[in-house]
Amino acid sequence: MLAASALVLGTFGAVAPLAFAATAPTTGTPTNITTSDATLNGTNGDTAATASSFWVSTSTFSTATPTLPAGVYSTADLGPQAVGAAYAAALSSTVGLPTVTADTTYYYAAWTDVGGTWSPGSIVQFTTVSSPTITSANPASGSTAGGTAITITGTEFNSGASVMIGGAAATNVVVASSTSITATTPAGTAGSQNVVVTNTDGGTTTSTGAFTYMTPVNSSVTTTPASSVTSTDATLNGLMGASAATGHSFWVSTSTFSTASATIPAGVYSTADLGPIAAATAFSAALSSATGLPTVTASTTYYFAAWANVGGMWSPGAVLSFTTASSGTALAPTVSSIAPTSGTTAGGTSVTITGTGFTGATAVHFGSSLATITGTTSSTSITATSPATTTAGIVDVTVTTPAGSSATSSADHYTYQIGGTVTGGTQPGGTLAVTSITPVQTSGTADGTYANGWSYIFNITVPTSEPNLSMEFSNWLDSASDTIPVAGNMQISSAQASNTAPVTISAANTFSSPLHMIGNLSTSTPGLHVQVLVQVKIPLNTVNGSYTTNYGVQTLQ
């Protein structure tokens, strides 16, 4: 017989399933952002949606309810979306949205309708690409060697923007404001070149032909007045500039002539090539040594110009003239005294020179620099204005007549003192002082570039308690009151400053923004011993001459 098996009784039941909740869509990162549009991106959640769209505004908004808030716009219904499907719409397709503008921040959120319920993604923001413009580049031309400091004016310049000129990258680019960029031109090809500014967000603008590269004119030689003039001969003089020459000579004629071409004109004679010569070196030749020149005669006016070959290119100095002495013996002038006996390196001091034989004076020199004669009262007195110099110290003042130049002696000594104004006095950690001024380039080309302009090195002691150094300058003037404005034509820089980019002098007699000095070239005496490079660009069409300026120096904590 079968035995009954054990029976275990118990209870059981069913667990009710949880309701399934569809996930909201994801608002994606915008793509294809331009100045006037962008692509809005979204991704549907884990349940198919019967409809989809985007909300858009220029300020953030609430997605707490599916009711469209004021100031918020929506795209049209973009239709059903499958599970996890990506969908997109153009920003500009948003119904009622004002015209999309450059450099504007927009906010947007993705929406989907699942089972009759609209759900939003998070709000994402982005900014359309900027739309910079260029209105000018100043100066509009410069040397093919590069190195011209320019200011680009326009709109919507962003910090970090880059500058291209003629397809090459500019250096020292500083975005001073949304409307101004300063930069230094790269080397380039002669002719008009495009200037391109590109913001970090990709916004870019091109100004066609806004900058013109010019091949610099070699002006490395100066014609200086003739000396030792007699009735039958004279000494022709010249001075090399900042570049050494592989050859040099003089052209001579009994009438004025053109030096526009290195081809010698009819009726003009040349000395032989006098050979290589170092920079900043004076040179001379006898008038009678000019090949083919007829015999030198008394009381005759001669014209001459110095020439030099730098880098394979012959370039002239100015054409000067003088008249040989009349027949008979004429005594050379002598200088017995001068008053005053000193003045500043800025020049401009009226000096009365006393001596003999001044009748017919053709030149007065302070050292090797030509002064301006302002008056001759007799054969024993002449007045001249001291020229500017970059070096302090004693020079001889000499007078030149057709009979020659005065011999030098202690009676003609004139002392140049460091000029300008130094503000600050004695401070803890050193005394503010301009200890010397060293010329780097004192002859230049009127091409509007720093590379071919004048430059000087100021050796300055800055108190350690006042490391912020500023400088000011007056407009440059020559004896005829021709002017080179300071504004936009001068800059200072220093390797001992933390801010190494050149600082532009914005206006005459106005202190610049400061160079913050951190370096020290000498620790043997108190203070920071620094060098400041002062550079001057000579504007196009500047009248030839010797120009002077006054300077001021101050420091701040």
QUITAHU-V273803 format. One line per field, one symbol per residue. ss: DSSP state (H for helix, E for strand, C for the rest). Layout:
# QUITAHU-V273803
ss: ???
This chain:
# QUITAHU-V273803
ss: CCCCCCCCCCCCCCCCCCCCCCCCCEECCCECCCCCCCEEEEECCCCCECEEEEEEECCCCCCCCCCCCCCCEECCCCCCECCCCEEEEEHHHCCCCCCCCCCCEEEEEEEEEECCEEEECCCEEEECCCCCEEEEEECCEEECCCCCEEEEEEECCCCCCEEEECCEECEEEEEEECCEEEEECCCCCCEEEEEEEECCCCCEEEEEEEEEEECCCCCCEEEEEEECCCCCCCEEEEEECCCCECEEEEEEECCCCCCCCCCCCCCCEECCCCCCECCCCEEEEEHHHCECCCCCCCCCEEEEEEEEEECCEEEECCCEEEECCCCCCCCCCEEEEEECCEEECCCCCEEEEEEECCCCCCEEEECCEECEEEEEEECCEEEEECCCCCCCEEEEEEEEECCEECCCCHHHEEEEECCCEEECCEECCEECEEEEEEEEECCCCCCCCCCCCEEEEEEEEECCCCCEEEEEECCEECCCCCEECCCCCEEEECCCECCCCCEECCCCCCCCCCEEECCCCCCCCCCEEEEEEEEECCCCCCCCCCCECCEEEEEEC
